Amino acid sequence: MSDRGETPAPRWGARRQAWESRRLKPALSRSPERRPRFSTISDVEVERLYGPWDWESSPDGEPRGGAGPTAVDHHRDPLAAGRWDEFDAARDIGLPGEPPFARGIHPTGYRSRLWTMRMFAGFGAAEDTNARFKQLLAAGQTGLSIAYDMPTLYGYDTDDPEAEGEFGTCGVAVSSLADMEVLLDGLPLDRISTSMTINSPAAPIWAMYIAAAEKRGVPRAALEGTTQNDILKEFIAQKEYLFPPDQSMRLVTDTIEFGTRELPRWNTISISGYHIREAGSTAVQELAFTIADGMAYTEAALGRGLRADDFAPRLSFFFNAHNDFFEEIAKFRAARRVWYKLMTERYRAENERSTWMRFHTQTAGVSLTAQQPLNNLTRVAIQALAAVLGGTQSLHTDAYDEAWAVPSAEAALLALRQQQIIAEETGVANTVDPLGGSWFVETLTNETERAVWRYLDEIDRRGGMVEAIKAGYPQREVADAAYRFQREFDSGERVIVGVNRFADPDEELAIPLLEVSKASLQAQMTRLQRLRRDRDASAVESALAGLREAAARPGSSDSNLMPHFLRCANAYATLGEQCRVLREVFGEYREPVAV
């Protein structure tokens, strides 16, 4: 019986029939399921989908299940959360592949296609990372993800004095198109997607990737991948910014506009909550600030004259999977609902793909401990499972040794195997959205969504995310959350196994660590010296002059900088040379002192 004293009438028959004909059948015709039958180890058949219809009535006509979990009747009504009489499963949870996408954006979940196993990798010179990519592809990885070293992230060449001591330690060094050509040598760029974690210098690095592919005969329109390119989260959390916020937003908008016109399969931005969470935010803050960043980029692209449906289908997101298992699952489910509502109600998107929140997930690097590092294997497996149960489109699993160094080849392979075990041995991919309808998960999803809307309303009140960042609002919120967590850890209220409880005072490190060789640095330096000696100096000078002239004009379609970055790349102008021009025109950003 429901809490109103009524027997809920079965009402899912027609809804499911419509879903099967309009959603499921077309999806299966495009991508058939991976096998004809899914079952448990005990050979119990696992159905494609479970829902309220499985509990509405028993053979004798009595209801099998009680009232469902609660939902927010309207996203602006904080009083609605927690009230069973406001719950409408058809509206607030729905079916997979249909609005509001709480149960996922695809009708078949992972039964047709598993998530992309995209292991983040990069170290040393381009040759080193190229070899690692080939090892991972041979081991079953299904997408590339490039990590760049600190000088590259800050727009410096390897031989710049500012880069000394940082070569290749947290990613691969790319100073020019010559490095990019070596990095991508022999990789099937026409058959796999590539993700690149690069932000302030994202536009010139992306131009190098495009140029390298075209020199190999792969047209830009055929390229598939994602550029992180999320500068606002740098101001909030990671602090790897170069230029002031307004000029930085111009660069992002240029890439969105250029990609919309020239690279229809490329996601020109991956709006990233990952680093906000790594800086100490809560799950709610991670989601709220990430979505607010997405709103800022959407509004900037609209201001450039694009329609939401021109670019929104290629917006993607990047989230953290942390230790609180159910909260992470609820976060992912709430994310899809909030984004759907924003894109339909605020930005008037008409193409349903524009309303999809597609996201990559990485397990929480900040949760890894240098103490008892093998414990990290358990943490990563649980976090990865949460991402899968939350419906991620692609996944990176951290290696157990990352609290010490760039992962060794053995540790990186083991991290990939964790994903493969989840995919092939646990059964969680056999049915769509296994936790849909859980009282706890659905209620936590609603509470998360309600808290996110509160933050979004506050950011709106402050004039939007760019203005909120300039005023330091999200930065203070994250700092306060990080401070609260640290106090809980210091007091023992928040337990980290092997660190503040169950520690081993006699522990000795006994794991192999990766070191970047001096030979790799020498190879990089030699290539850079040869490049400067052999290239056409007049072509470089002309390309840089064109970049300077265009950057000095106000941002617009007529002064989009991407064609100039491509011209610079093909002339073999270095990253440092291009960023020096932009520093001189745009200025460098210095964060105000917080008070």
TIDREN-344130 format. One record per residue (C-alpha): residue number from 1; x negated, y negated, z. Coordinates in steps of 0.25 Angstrom, whole numbers, plus 5000, padded with zeros to 4 digits. Layout:
<minus>
MINU:k:u:v:w
MINU:NUM:X:Y:Z
...
</minus>
This chain:
<minus>
MINU:k:u:v:w
MINU:1:5000:5000:5000
MINU:2:4995:4986:4997
MINU:3:4994:4976:5009
MINU:4:5007:4970:5004
MINU:5:5015:4983:5006
MINU:6:5016:4986:4992
MINU:7:5011:4998:4983
MINU:8:5003:4992:4972
MINU:9:5009:4995:4959
MINU:10:5000:5002:4949
MINU:11:4997:4991:4939
MINU:12:4984:4995:4933
MINU:13:4989:5004:4921
MINU:14:4992:4993:4911
MINU:15:4979:4985:4915
MINU:16:4970:4997:4914
MINU:17:4976:5001:4900
MINU:18:4974:4987:4895
MINU:19:4959:4987:4901
MINU:20:4957:5000:4894
MINU:21:4961:4996:4880
MINU:22:4956:4981:4881
MINU:23:4943:4983:4889
MINU:24:4939:4997:4890
MINU:25:4941:5003:4876
MINU:26:4934:4992:4869
MINU:27:4922:4993:4879
MINU:28:4921:5008:4877
MINU:29:4921:5006:4862
MINU:30:4909:4997:4863
MINU:31:4902:5005:4873
MINU:32:4906:5019:4876
MINU:33:4904:5025:4890
MINU:34:4891:5031:4893
MINU:35:4897:5045:4895
MINU:36:4910:5052:4893
MINU:37:4912:5055:4908
MINU:38:4907:5049:4921
MINU:39:4908:5058:4933
MINU:40:4902:5059:4947
MINU:41:4892:5069:4951
MINU:42:4903:5078:4956
MINU:43:4909:5077:4942
MINU:44:4921:5068:4946
MINU:45:4924:5059:4934
MINU:46:4922:5044:4936
MINU:47:4933:5036:4929
MINU:48:4929:5024:4921
MINU:49:4936:5014:4931
MINU:50:4943:5015:4944
MINU:51:4953:5005:4950
MINU:52:4966:5002:4957
MINU:53:4974:5012:4948
MINU:54:4966:5023:4954
MINU:55:4973:5020:4968
MINU:56:4986:5014:4964
MINU:57:4994:5026:4966
MINU:58:4992:5041:4970
MINU:59:5000:5052:4963
MINU:60:5011:5050:4973
MINU:61:5012:5036:4970
MINU:62:5006:5030:4983
MINU:63:4995:5020:4982
MINU:64:4981:5026:4983
MINU:65:4974:5013:4987
MINU:66:4977:5001:4995
MINU:67:4976:4986:4992
MINU:68:4964:4982:4984
MINU:69:4953:4972:4988
MINU:70:4955:4957:4989
MINU:71:4952:4947:4978
MINU:72:4952:4932:4977
MINU:73:4965:4928:4970
MINU:74:4958:4916:4965
MINU:75:4943:4913:4965
MINU:76:4945:4899:4972
MINU:77:4954:4905:4983
MINU:78:4945:4909:4995
MINU:79:4957:4913:5003
MINU:80:4961:4924:4993
MINU:81:4949:4933:4996
MINU:82:4952:4943:5006
MINU:83:4967:4944:5003
MINU:84:4972:4957:4998
MINU:85:4985:4951:4993
MINU:86:4978:4943:4983
MINU:87:4971:4955:4977
MINU:88:4974:4958:4962
MINU:89:4965:4969:4957
MINU:90:4969:4968:4943
MINU:91:4965:4953:4943
MINU:92:4953:4952:4952
MINU:93:4946:4966:4949
MINU:94:4952:4970:4936
MINU:95:4946:4980:4927
MINU:96:4932:4981:4922
MINU:97:4929:4973:4910
MINU:98:4940:4964:4912
MINU:99:4942:4950:4919
MINU:100:4938:4947:4930
MINU:101:4927:4957:4928
MINU:102:4926:4961:4943
MINU:103:4924:4975:4938
MINU:104:4914:4972:4928
MINU:105:4914:4966:4914
MINU:106:4914:4980:4906
MINU:107:4926:4990:4906
MINU:108:4916:5002:4907
MINU:109:4906:4997:4917
MINU:110:4894:5005:4916
MINU:111:4900:5017:4909
MINU:112:4897:5012:4895
MINU:113:4884:5005:4898
MINU:114:4875:5004:4910
MINU:115:4870:4991:4915
MINU:116:4857:4986:4908
MINU:117:4845:4991:4916
MINU:118:4836:4978:4915
MINU:119:4824:4979:4923
MINU:120:4817:4965:4926
MINU:121:4803:4967:4922
MINU:122:4791:4958:4919
MINU:123:4776:4956:4924
MINU:124:4763:4952:4919
MINU:125:4760:4950:4904
MINU:126:4770:4953:4893
MINU:127:4763:4966:4890
MINU:128:4766:4971:4904
MINU:129:4781:4968:4904
MINU:130:4783:4973:4890
MINU:131:4777:4987:4895
MINU:132:4786:4987:4907
MINU:133:4798:4984:4899
MINU:134:4795:4996:4890
MINU:135:4794:5005:4902
MINU:136:4807:5000:4907
MINU:137:4814:5002:4894
MINU:138:4808:5016:4892
MINU:139:4813:5019:4906
MINU:140:4828:5015:4903
MINU:141:4829:5000:4905
MINU:142:4839:4994:4896
MINU:143:4836:4980:4896
MINU:144:4824:4970:4898
MINU:145:4822:4960:4909
MINU:146:4810:4951:4909
MINU:147:4804:4945:4921
MINU:148:4795:4933:4918
MINU:149:4783:4929:4927
MINU:150:4783:4916:4936
MINU:151:4775:4907:4926
MINU:152:4785:4911:4915
MINU:153:4797:4908:4924
MINU:154:4791:4894:4926
MINU:155:4787:4891:4912
MINU:156:4772:4893:4913
MINU:157:4763:4900:4904
MINU:158:4754:4911:4911
MINU:159:4741:4902:4909
MINU:160:4748:4890:4916
MINU:161:4741:4886:4929
MINU:162:4755:4887:4936
MINU:163:4756:4901:4932
MINU:164:4743:4906:4939
MINU:165:4745:4919:4947
MINU:166:4759:4921:4942
MINU:167:4757:4929:4929
MINU:168:4766:4941:4928
MINU:169:4769:4943:4942
MINU:170:4784:4942:4942
MINU:171:4787:4944:4927
MINU:172:4780:4944:4914
MINU:173:4773:4931:4909
MINU:174:4778:4925:4896
MINU:175:4771:4913:4891
MINU:176:4775:4913:4876
MINU:177:4781:4921:4865
MINU:178:4769:4929:4864
MINU:179:4771:4934:4878
MINU:180:4786:4937:4875
MINU:181:4782:4945:4862
MINU:182:4773:4954:4870
MINU:183:4784:4955:4881
MINU:184:4794:4960:4871
MINU:185:4785:4968:4862
MINU:186:4792:4982:4859
MINU:187:4805:4979:4867
MINU:188:4818:4981:4859
MINU:189:4823:4967:4860
MINU:190:4834:4970:4850
MINU:191:4840:4982:4859
MINU:192:4838:4977:4873
MINU:193:4842:4965:4881
MINU:194:4832:4957:4888
MINU:195:4834:4949:4901
MINU:196:4824:4938:4904
MINU:197:4822:4931:4918
MINU:198:4818:4917:4915
MINU:199:4824:4904:4918
MINU:200:4818:4891:4917
MINU:201:4810:4895:4905
MINU:202:4821:4904:4900
MINU:203:4823:4897:4887
MINU:204:4808:4897:4881
MINU:205:4806:4912:4886
MINU:206:4819:4916:4879
MINU:207:4815:4909:4867
MINU:208:4802:4918:4867
MINU:209:4810:4930:4869
MINU:210:4819:4926:4857
MINU:211:4807:4923:4848
MINU:212:4800:4936:4852
MINU:213:4812:4944:4848
MINU:214:4813:4936:4835
MINU:215:4799:4939:4831
MINU:216:4802:4953:4833
MINU:217:4814:4952:4823
MINU:218:4825:4953:4834
MINU:219:4834:4941:4831
MINU:220:4838:4932:4843
MINU:221:4853:4936:4841
MINU:222:4850:4950:4844
MINU:223:4843:4948:4857
MINU:224:4850:4952:4870
MINU:225:4846:4948:4884
MINU:226:4847:4938:4895
MINU:227:4839:4926:4899
MINU:228:4840:4923:4914
MINU:229:4839:4908:4911
MINU:230:4847:4904:4924
MINU:231:4840:4891:4929
MINU:232:4850:4887:4939
MINU:233:4847:4899:4948
MINU:234:4832:4895:4947
MINU:235:4836:4882:4954
MINU:236:4844:4889:4964
MINU:237:4835:4901:4968
MINU:238:4823:4905:4960
MINU:239:4817:4891:4958
MINU:240:4810:4895:4944
MINU:241:4815:4882:4938
MINU:242:4807:4873:4929
MINU:243:4816:4861:4925
MINU:244:4827:4853:4931
MINU:245:4841:4859:4932
MINU:246:4847:4851:4920
MINU:247:4836:4854:4911
MINU:248:4836:4869:4915
MINU:249:4851:4870:4912
MINU:250:4848:4864:4898
MINU:251:4838:4875:4895
MINU:252:4848:4886:4900
MINU:253:4859:4879:4891
MINU:254:4850:4879:4879
MINU:255:4848:4894:4880
MINU:256:4863:4897:4882
MINU:257:4866:4889:4870
MINU:258:4855:4895:4861
MINU:259:4858:4909:4866
MINU:260:4873:4907:4863
MINU:261:4870:4903:4848
MINU:262:4858:4912:4845
MINU:263:4857:4924:4855
MINU:264:4871:4930:4856
MINU:265:4866:4942:4864
MINU:266:4858:4935:4874
MINU:267:4862:4930:4888
MINU:268:4855:4917:4889
MINU:269:4857:4916:4904
MINU:270:4858:4925:4916
MINU:271:4864:4918:4927
MINU:272:4856:4923:4939
MINU:273:4860:4925:4953
MINU:274:4849:4934:4955
MINU:275:4839:4924:4960
MINU:276:4849:4916:4968
MINU:277:4851:4929:4976
MINU:278:4836:4932:4977
MINU:279:4835:4918:4983
MINU:280:4844:4922:4994
MINU:281:4858:4919:4990
MINU:282:4870:4927:4994
MINU:283:4877:4936:4984
MINU:284:4888:4925:4983
MINU:285:4878:4914:4981
MINU:286:4871:4922:4970
MINU:287:4884:4924:4963
MINU:288:4890:4910:4965
MINU:289:4877:4902:4961
MINU:290:4875:4911:4949
MINU:291:4889:4909:4944
MINU:292:4888:4894:4946
MINU:293:4875:4894:4938
MINU:294:4882:4902:4927
MINU:295:4893:4891:4927
MINU:296:4882:4880:4926
MINU:297:4876:4887:4914
MINU:298:4890:4889:4908
MINU:299:4894:4874:4909
MINU:300:4880:4870:4903
MINU:301:4883:4879:4891
MINU:302:4897:4873:4890
MINU:303:4891:4859:4890
MINU:304:4882:4863:4879
MINU:305:4895:4865:4870
MINU:306:4895:4881:4871
MINU:307:4908:4888:4875
MINU:308:4909:4897:4886
MINU:309:4911:4909:4877
MINU:310:4899:4905:4869
MINU:311:4889:4908:4880
MINU:312:4896:4914:4892
MINU:313:4896:4929:4887
MINU:314:4881:4928:4887
MINU:315:4880:4923:4901
MINU:316:4874:4933:4911
MINU:317:4871:4934:4926
MINU:318:4861:4940:4935
MINU:319:4863:4944:4949
MINU:320:4856:4950:4961
MINU:321:4860:4963:4967
MINU:322:4857:4962:4982
MINU:323:4858:4972:4994
MINU:324:4873:4969:4998
MINU:325:4879:4980:4989
MINU:326:4893:4977:4989
MINU:327:4891:4962:4989
MINU:328:4883:4963:4976
MINU:329:4894:4971:4969
MINU:330:4904:4961:4974
MINU:331:4895:4949:4969
MINU:332:4895:4955:4955
MINU:333:4910:4958:4954
MINU:334:4913:4944:4959
MINU:335:4903:4938:4949
MINU:336:4911:4943:4937
MINU:337:4924:4938:4942
MINU:338:4919:4924:4945
MINU:339:4912:4923:4932
MINU:340:4925:4927:4925
MINU:341:4933:4917:4932
MINU:342:4923:4906:4929
MINU:343:4922:4909:4914
MINU:344:4937:4910:4912
MINU:345:4942:4899:4921
MINU:346:4931:4889:4921
MINU:347:4924:4891:4907
MINU:348:4936:4896:4899
MINU:349:4928:4907:4893
MINU:350:4937:4915:4883
MINU:351:4927:4926:4879
MINU:352:4928:4937:4890
MINU:353:4913:4940:4889
MINU:354:4911:4925:4894
MINU:355:4917:4929:4907
MINU:356:4909:4941:4910
MINU:357:4898:4940:4920
MINU:358:4887:4949:4915
MINU:359:4876:4951:4925
MINU:360:4862:4957:4927
MINU:361:4858:4961:4941
MINU:362:4845:4963:4948
MINU:363:4843:4969:4961
MINU:364:4839:4960:4973
MINU:365:4824:4957:4972
MINU:366:4825:4949:4985
MINU:367:4830:4962:4992
MINU:368:4817:4970:4989
MINU:369:4808:4971:5001
MINU:370:4793:4973:5001
MINU:371:4794:4981:5013
MINU:372:4798:4996:5010
MINU:373:4799:4993:4996
MINU:374:4805:5006:4992
MINU:375:4818:5002:5000
MINU:376:4820:4992:4988
MINU:377:4824:5004:4979
MINU:378:4836:5006:4988
MINU:379:4839:4991:4988
MINU:380:4838:4990:4973
MINU:381:4847:5003:4970
MINU:382:4858:4997:4979
MINU:383:4857:4983:4973
MINU:384:4857:4989:4959
MINU:385:4869:4998:4962
MINU:386:4877:4985:4967
MINU:387:4874:4979:4953
MINU:388:4879:4991:4946
MINU:389:4892:4992:4954
MINU:390:4893:4977:4952
MINU:391:4893:4978:4937
MINU:392:4880:4972:4932
MINU:393:4876:4972:4918
MINU:394:4861:4974:4920
MINU:395:4852:4977:4931
MINU:396:4838:4976:4936
MINU:397:4833:4984:4948
MINU:398:4822:4978:4956
MINU:399:4810:4987:4959
MINU:400:4806:4991:4973
MINU:401:4793:4985:4972
MINU:402:4797:4971:4968
MINU:403:4795:4965:4982
MINU:404:4781:4967:4979
MINU:405:4778:4965:4965
MINU:406:4783:4966:4950
MINU:407:4788:4980:4950
MINU:408:4779:4991:4946
MINU:409:4783:5000:4934
MINU:410:4787:5011:4943
MINU:411:4796:5002:4952
MINU:412:4803:4996:4940
MINU:413:4806:5009:4934
MINU:414:4812:5014:4947
MINU:415:4820:5002:4948
MINU:416:4826:5005:4934
MINU:417:4828:5019:4939
MINU:418:4837:5014:4950
MINU:419:4847:5008:4940
MINU:420:4846:5021:4931
MINU:421:4850:5029:4944
MINU:422:4862:5020:4947
MINU:423:4866:5021:4933
MINU:424:4865:5036:4931
MINU:425:4866:5043:4944
MINU:426:4875:5035:4953
MINU:427:4888:5035:4945
MINU:428:4891:5020:4948
MINU:429:4891:5017:4933
MINU:430:4902:5028:4930
MINU:431:4914:5019:4933
MINU:432:4917:5005:4931
MINU:433:4915:4996:4943
MINU:434:4915:5007:4954
MINU:435:4917:4997:4966
MINU:436:4929:4990:4959
MINU:437:4941:4989:4969
MINU:438:4932:4992:4982
MINU:439:4939:4984:4993
MINU:440:4925:4979:4998
MINU:441:4919:4976:4984
MINU:442:4931:4969:4979
MINU:443:4933:4960:4992
MINU:444:4918:4957:4992
MINU:445:4919:4953:4977
MINU:446:4931:4944:4980
MINU:447:4923:4937:4992
MINU:448:4911:4935:4984
MINU:449:4919:4929:4973
MINU:450:4926:4919:4982
MINU:451:4913:4915:4988
MINU:452:4907:4913:4974
MINU:453:4918:4903:4971
MINU:454:4916:4895:4983
MINU:455:4902:4893:4978
MINU:456:4906:4890:4964
MINU:457:4916:4880:4969
MINU:458:4905:4873:4978
MINU:459:4896:4872:4966
MINU:460:4907:4866:4957
MINU:461:4909:4856:4968
MINU:462:4894:4852:4967
MINU:463:4895:4850:4952
MINU:464:4890:4864:4947
MINU:465:4878:4872:4949
MINU:466:4868:4863:4943
MINU:467:4871:4852:4952
MINU:468:4873:4861:4964
MINU:469:4858:4866:4961
MINU:470:4853:4852:4960
MINU:471:4859:4850:4974
MINU:472:4853:4862:4980
MINU:473:4866:4869:4983
MINU:474:4864:4883:4979
MINU:475:4850:4883:4983
MINU:476:4854:4879:4997
MINU:477:4865:4890:4997
MINU:478:4855:4901:4993
MINU:479:4844:4896:5003
MINU:480:4855:4897:5014
MINU:481:4859:4911:5011
MINU:482:4844:4915:5010
MINU:483:4841:4909:5024
MINU:484:4853:4916:5030
MINU:485:4849:4930:5024
MINU:486:4835:4928:5029
MINU:487:4840:4925:5043
MINU:488:4848:4937:5043
MINU:489:4836:4945:5038
MINU:490:4827:4939:5049
MINU:491:4837:4942:5060
MINU:492:4839:4957:5055
MINU:493:4854:4954:5052
MINU:494:4850:4957:5037
MINU:495:4843:4970:5036
MINU:496:4832:4973:5025
MINU:497:4828:4987:5027
MINU:498:4813:4989:5028
MINU:499:4811:4974:5031
MINU:500:4818:4969:5043
MINU:501:4823:4983:5047
MINU:502:4817:4997:5045
MINU:503:4804:4990:5042
MINU:504:4791:4998:5042
MINU:505:4780:4991:5048
MINU:506:4769:5001:5043
MINU:507:4774:5000:5028
MINU:508:4763:4999:5018
MINU:509:4766:4995:5003
MINU:510:4764:5007:4994
MINU:511:4770:5004:4981
MINU:512:4763:5001:4968
MINU:513:4764:4986:4964
MINU:514:4763:4980:4950
MINU:515:4752:4970:4948
MINU:516:4750:4961:4936
MINU:517:4736:4964:4930
MINU:518:4726:4953:4926
MINU:519:4726:4959:4912
MINU:520:4740:4955:4910
MINU:521:4737:4941:4914
MINU:522:4725:4941:4904
MINU:523:4734:4946:4893
MINU:524:4744:4935:4895
MINU:525:4734:4924:4896
MINU:526:4727:4930:4883
MINU:527:4740:4930:4875
MINU:528:4743:4916:4880
MINU:529:4729:4910:4876
MINU:530:4730:4917:4862
MINU:531:4744:4912:4860
MINU:532:4740:4897:4862
MINU:533:4728:4899:4853
MINU:534:4735:4906:4842
MINU:535:4749:4899:4841
MINU:536:4752:4887:4832
MINU:537:4750:4875:4841
MINU:538:4757:4866:4832
MINU:539:4770:4875:4832
MINU:540:4769:4875:4848
MINU:541:4768:4860:4849
MINU:542:4779:4858:4839
MINU:543:4788:4868:4847
MINU:544:4785:4862:4860
MINU:545:4788:4848:4855
MINU:546:4801:4852:4850
MINU:547:4805:4858:4863
MINU:548:4801:4845:4870
MINU:549:4809:4837:4861
MINU:550:4821:4845:4863
MINU:551:4820:4846:4878
MINU:552:4819:4831:4879
MINU:553:4833:4830:4873
MINU:554:4846:4832:4881
MINU:555:4850:4847:4881
MINU:556:4860:4850:4870
MINU:557:4862:4860:4859
MINU:558:4854:4851:4850
MINU:559:4842:4852:4860
MINU:560:4843:4866:4864
MINU:561:4829:4870:4867
MINU:562:4830:4885:4864
MINU:563:4826:4883:4849
MINU:564:4814:4875:4854
MINU:565:4810:4886:4864
MINU:566:4811:4896:4852
MINU:567:4802:4887:4843
MINU:568:4792:4886:4855
MINU:569:4792:4901:4857
MINU:570:4789:4904:4842
MINU:571:4778:4894:4842
MINU:572:4772:4902:4855
MINU:573:4773:4890:4864
MINU:574:4771:4895:4878
MINU:575:4782:4895:4889
MINU:576:4773:4885:4897
MINU:577:4772:4875:4885
MINU:578:4787:4875:4883
MINU:579:4790:4874:4898
MINU:580:4780:4863:4899
MINU:581:4788:4855:4889
MINU:582:4801:4857:4896
MINU:583:4794:4853:4909
MINU:584:4790:4840:4903
MINU:585:4804:4837:4897
MINU:586:4813:4842:4908
MINU:587:4804:4841:4920
MINU:588:4802:4851:4931
MINU:589:4812:4854:4942
MINU:590:4808:4852:4957
MINU:591:4819:4857:4967
MINU:592:4823:4847:4977
MINU:593:4819:4849:4992
MINU:594:4831:4855:4999
MINU:595:4835:4848:5011
</minus>
